[in-house]
């Protein structure tokens, strides 16, 4: 079985995430795309992040109509902070039926890959499937990893979780920004309101 691991904070998940996952599924020939919300992402230390259980529920709501997508709560069961290489090790132990693993990441993350925990081991475990992010060229900027990378043919998308949190704090609509099932969860849990940002 050939799967793609799509990790992230997903605070909240948005249509851009779904487009990237669908394109990775098609272009990389994946059997499944597994969304892996981060429990405690190292690069977000010092930033307010919505509770893990809420982000997990939002991803579940976002992908519920696509049988090729699934979500894993693995990082909720691992020590924090959440290092990608530890997550991949755990997933390989838990899911031995996964013969091939791709790691779906933005070009900005690929540029930072040398600073991640044991990047050489990570690249040995999983092929990189990279999507373009503004201001982060791929893959020439990281030649040591480019041979292990598939660059997706997708445009830079105008969605970001930061922009969506800003829209909520300003009282603006999220219609066509996030999947329909995500909007009521944001409202129910009172996420991204101005008092939460302060």
C-alpha angles and dihedrals in degrees: 000000000000114000137175120219112213109189128182147122092266092198084176119353110227141187091271090063091052093048091051092047092049093049091047089050091053102036097041094042094238126177091207142000114220116202111211114192111207117242096203112356111206092220091057098056110140093022125107110249125185116252114284093237091055094048090048090052091049092053091048090052092046096054102033095109096052116078091193091063129073136169128227127206091197095123090057087064099046131080116271141279097053111239114187095222091056090049092051092049091052093046092050089054094046098042108040089163089073102097096175129026128196122192112217113210142154121256088247089060091047089056089054095044096104088063093054123098110280097339092180091061091046093054090046090056099043140023113236117241106193131195123194122260124188113272095010114099120202144246104339092065090066105037092165088067102029094090088061095047137094111199112211119230097233131123122247102273124224095224126103133162089229091057092047093051087051092052091053092048088053093048093246126148122267094199109137090008099081131020114274093248092057097057097068091048091054089050095043094053095039092236125181097006116151094254089056092053094055 
